[in-house]
């Protein structure tokens, strides 16, 4: 692609062509999946599920790092969690949700989902 983004071939079929996916798309899938987990206040710089409609879906890919090597995907993301939630439980739920979403939507294998808890959101008054 001319815009500097990496693409990955996820399907080659000699008769009909290929299917390629941009790394930014994998990051968006990961971001959307992570924001759906109960206990996640926001990801990557304050982006919440509600903000996606205003800022656009591509805002979710900022702050997430995707590495793809030989159809194996590694995701690194930072999250802000809601005060009072169980960090280990929410972290595990994020890993499972992100892994499942990427594998189901792309057919690529996710080897690692690395979650960094960067902040705890203050409880609302």
C-alpha positions, 0 to 999 in steps of 0.5 A: 500500500502506498500509505505506509501501512503494512498489509498481510495476505490472509488468503490466496486462491489461484483462481480468484485472487488474494485477500489482504488485510492492513495492520491498522484493521487488525488494530481496530478489531483489537481496540473494538474488542477490548472496549467491549469488555466490562471494566475497561474504561478506555484504551490507548489514550482515552478512546472509549466505545462511545467516542468511536462514533465521534472520532471515527473507528480508526482512532481505535488503532492509535496506541495499539501495536500490532506485529504479524509474522508468518500469520502469527499476530501479537497485540500490545495495548494499554488500557484504563480500567474502572475503579474497583474492578479486578485487574487480573480478571479484566486483563484475562477477559481482554486477552480472550476477547481480543484473541477471539475477535482477531482469529474469527475475523481474519483467520490469523492465529493470535499468539500474544495479547499483551495488556498494560494497565496504564490507569484507573478511571476515577469513580463517577460521583 
